[in-house]
Structure formats: structure tokens, C-alpha cells
Amino acid sequence: MRGKLGDGFHYVSFGVGTGHKDGLIVEHLLERNPGMVYLPVDMSSEMLRLGTQESTHRVRLPGHRVVPVQVDFAIPQNLTELRGLVHRLVGDEPVLYSLLGNTLANFDDDGGLLANLTALARPQDRFLLEVASTDAVSDELAQEAVEEYARSRAYREFVTSALLHNTDLTINTDAVRFRGAVEGDRALRVKVIYQNQTGGDIQMMLPDRTRVPFPDGDTIRLYLTRKYLRKAQEEMVRAAGMRKVAATHSDFSAPRSAQGFGMDLLLLAPGEAPTPPAEPGTRTRADEIWES
Ligand SMILES: C[S@@+](CC[C@H](N)C(=O)[O-])C[C@H]1O[C@@H](n2cnc3c(N)ncnc32)[C@H](O)[C@@H]1O
């Protein structure tokens, strides 16, 4: 994968998270472009601060070439402004964009988000996408996916952290529910919800002190995630106007993970994949148009 990327890249990371993966990428790119600019993008100020600290502490990247951007990248207007900022900083030099850690799967309109993010890429730019994958879809596998998340206490704490920080609810991690389903012929989907299991109607207070009713048995959606079939990944990439330059796959090493679950890392470039040459004697669409 590294060998597929040339020299001279700058780096824009959508969703820096803990910054561990960005640290490896920054190190690699900086060796090949001592003048690189790094733009970690995240809507969480906390993630941005901690993630950027982690991703840059091992390298000598001067502060003025690290430009943290706190925005919601799901809002198209923010991407328009980000595009202007990136191009002002790097000119025509190539940029590597990334969306790692299966972040794409958290969005209802995952294909739309990928198209909006990859639209920033010019012909000289590249886009690194990491998504969770499954070799097949079935109700049993959806259940296996649920169990993979549900058995982790750390995961329950992670998904309830937004409730903990943004409401005055007393969090009960046993009230976290996981619903698995097959999403058409494209993915296994896991929705994570929080259910009021207190046996009574309650009110929760938001940071601006408004009170919101939370009736008994009612639910709040905490998280959405998916594991994609490879053909769905390819379809999203194609629909976004991108082509695959390189790809790697790793099987989950987690104990008791279902067979066929893994992570795929795709290096994308703008433009369509070249169509393989037609077999001699095979009629193509061009032949039909020519003959009509
Ligand atoms: C699943 S984590 C992935 C982190 C990291 N890239 C990795 O692979 O370990 C997703 C990150 O994206 C950020 N994020 C999610 N949705 C976002 C949005 N709409 N705008 C900006 N940041 C977002 C989260 O705050 C979090 O840091």
C-alpha cells in the first residue's frame, strides 16, 4: 500500500480519533515530504486535541504545519470551505485524504458522505478508506456482528459516552441494546440504542438546561455501524466517481469473531477504473451506438 503512494503528499484526515493511525501515516508522508502540511479534521474538540497530540508527538512537524480543523464533515458547506483552505495551503501539490476506522459505516447515507468527501480529491490526490467487511450476509451473521460489539464492556462505555457528557442521565450500560439486521444485499447493520429501563418516565437535561422527556421503554439511537460486502464497497466507490488503486484485507484476529469478518483498506483515486478490453468478437455498447 505504501509503495503505491508517491512522494510529496500533504495529509487531511477525516476523523482523527485517538490519532494512532494518523501517527503512522504522518511519519511515512513526512519522510517523503519534509514540507508537508497535516490537517486533522474532527468535530470533537477533545478528539482533535488528544488525537493530534498522539499523531504528531513522534515526528518533527513544526506547529505552523499542523492545522487542526474542528468541523462536522457531514455538512457539505463545511467541505466547500475546507477545500478552499486546503488548496490555499498546498497549491497544486498532492494531498492524501483519509477516512479510517470504519467511520463511513456510522452514517445513514454512507454512499452520499463518501461522494461528498472524495469530491475534494483532484487528479493528483488520493483517498485512503478503511471499512469493515464481511464475506456474506445472513441473519445469523448479523447476530454474530451484534455479539462482537455487545460482549465488549469498553464498547458499551464508548457508545454511551455522548449521553454521559450531554445529558444528566445516570447511565446503566445494561440498558444498551444492539439490533442486528441484513441491509439489502450490501451489508450487515448493527444499531445501538439506549432504552429507558427504569420502570418510569424520566426527564433528562441537555447542556443548554432544556429538559427532554424520556418515557419508560423509549429508546435513543446511540450508534450505527455496518460490515460491508465487497461488491457494496465497490459500488459506493464507483458511484463516488473514484477507482481503486490498491487494497489490503486483514481478517479480524479478535477471538470468537465470525469467519469472514475483517477490515479492508482501499487506496482510491478520482476517475473510473479502466474497463478491461473486450474479448474479440464481443459486442460492446460502443459497437451498438456505432451501428444504430
Ligand atoms: C470511528 S472514529 C475513527 C478514528 C480514527 N480515524 C481511527 O481509525 O482510529 C471516528 C472519528 O471521527 C469523528 N467524527 C465522526 N463523525 C464526524 C463528523 N460528522 N464530523 C467530524 N468528525 C466526525 C469522531 O469524533 C471520531 O474521532
The ligand as a Tripos MOL2 file, in Angstrom:
@<TRIPOS>MOLECULE
LIG
   27    29     1     0     0
SMALL
NO_CHARGES

@<TRIPOS>ATOM
      1 C1        -14.5560    5.6510   14.4960 C.3       1 LIG1
      2 S1        -13.5360    7.0130   14.9360 S.3       1 LIG1
      3 C2        -12.1470    6.6710   13.8660 C.3       1 LIG1
      4 C3        -10.8940    7.3320   14.3520 C.3       1 LIG1
      5 C4         -9.6190    7.0570   13.5680 C.3       1 LIG1
      6 N1         -9.7030    7.5660   12.2140 N.3       1 LIG1
      7 C5         -9.2760    5.5720   13.5740 C.2       1 LIG1
      8 O1         -9.3770    4.9340   12.5510 O.co2     1 LIG1
      9 O2         -8.8900    5.0740   14.6270 O.co2     1 LIG1
     10 C6        -14.3730    8.3360   14.1450 C.3       1 LIG1
     11 C7        -13.8230    9.7210   14.3790 C.3       1 LIG1
     12 O3        -14.4980   10.6140   13.5050 O.3       1 LIG1
     13 C8        -15.0400   11.7130   14.2110 C.3       1 LIG1
     14 N2        -16.2860   12.0560   13.5310 N.ar      1 LIG1
     15 C9        -17.3780   11.2650   13.3810 C.ar      1 LIG1
     16 N3        -18.3190   11.9020   12.6810 N.ar      1 LIG1
     17 C10       -17.8170   13.1210   12.3540 C.ar      1 LIG1
     18 C11       -18.3230   14.2350   11.6280 C.ar      1 LIG1
     19 N4        -19.5360   14.2070   11.0900 N.pl3     1 LIG1
     20 N5        -17.5360   15.3260   11.5030 N.ar      1 LIG1
     21 C12       -16.2980   15.3560   12.0640 C.ar      1 LIG1
     22 N6        -15.7750   14.3380   12.7690 N.ar      1 LIG1
     23 C13       -16.5240   13.2300   12.9100 C.ar      1 LIG1
     24 C14       -15.2310   11.2050   15.6280 C.3       1 LIG1
     25 O4        -15.2090   12.2750   16.5720 O.3       1 LIG1
     26 C15       -14.0470   10.2610   15.7900 C.3       1 LIG1
     27 O5        -12.8980   10.9300   16.2140 O.3       1 LIG1
@<TRIPOS>BOND
     1     1     2 1
     2     2     3 1
     3     2    10 1
     4     3     4 1
     5     4     5 1
     6     5     6 1
     7     5     7 1
     8     7     8 2
     9     7     9 1
    10    10    11 1
    11    11    12 1
    12    11    26 1
    13    12    13 1
    14    13    14 1
    15    13    24 1
    16    14    15 ar
    17    14    23 ar
    18    15    16 ar
    19    16    17 ar
    20    17    18 ar
    21    17    23 ar
    22    18    19 1
    23    18    20 ar
    24    20    21 ar
    25    21    22 ar
    26    22    23 ar
    27    24    25 1
    28    24    26 1
    29    26    27 1
@<TRIPOS>SUBSTRUCTURE
     1 LIG1         1 GROUP 0 **** ****
